[in-house]
């Protein structure tokens, strides 16, 4: 399968790059991780009002103490 060779192809491609290009690749990969974390944080923040309306009641107050 093509996917089985992907790690080796990526490694070979990186070995062929200059130091400057490797710095750009590293920065890009770092940004990918930041983008994913930012998306998760934004989704959590957007859902808080909806969950507050559901969970913010006396019947569920006992669970807040756990």
C-alpha atoms as one frame of an Amber mdcrd trajectory, in Angstrom:
protein
   0.000   0.000   0.000   1.052   3.575  -0.617   0.308   4.566   3.001   2.715
   1.901   4.278   5.602   3.693   2.558   4.602   7.179   3.653   6.910   7.422
   6.700   9.905   6.362   4.636   9.000   8.734   1.800   8.687  11.607   4.256
  12.035  10.743   5.855  13.735  10.534   2.458  12.209  13.855   1.455  13.386
  15.532   4.663  16.920  14.201   4.248  17.081  15.879   0.850  16.233  19.336
   2.267  18.549  22.144   3.284  18.771  23.358   6.876  16.689  26.425   6.009
  13.988  24.297   4.436  13.977  21.973   7.444  13.376  24.993   9.659  10.376
  25.923   7.537   9.051  22.358   7.723   9.427  22.333  11.494   7.612  25.656
  11.821   4.794  24.377   9.620   4.392  21.198  11.666   4.358  23.262  14.860
   1.603  25.465  13.412  -0.463  22.388  12.571  -0.444  21.378  16.223  -1.310
  24.885  17.371  -4.190  25.113  14.924  -5.666  21.862  16.204  -5.405  22.946
  19.846  -6.912  26.337  19.023  -9.823  24.638  17.268 -10.466  22.399  20.276
 -10.360  25.387  22.653 -12.747  27.351  20.436 -15.185  24.430  20.285 -15.082
  24.060  24.056 -15.719  27.776  24.566 -18.591  27.777  22.069 -20.280  24.833
  23.801 -20.081  26.246  27.341 -23.294  28.317  27.178 -25.303  25.370  25.891
 -23.952  23.038  28.556 -24.420  25.651  31.275 -28.119  25.808  30.450 -28.382
  22.032  30.771 -26.067  21.406  33.716 -26.704  24.547  35.716 -29.621  23.245
  37.765 -30.260  22.135  41.352 -30.887  18.503  40.438 -27.342  18.182  39.114
 -25.673  20.307  41.808 -24.495  17.171  43.648 -22.348  16.266  40.635 -20.537
  19.593  40.898 -19.037  18.390  44.167 -17.392  15.329  42.623
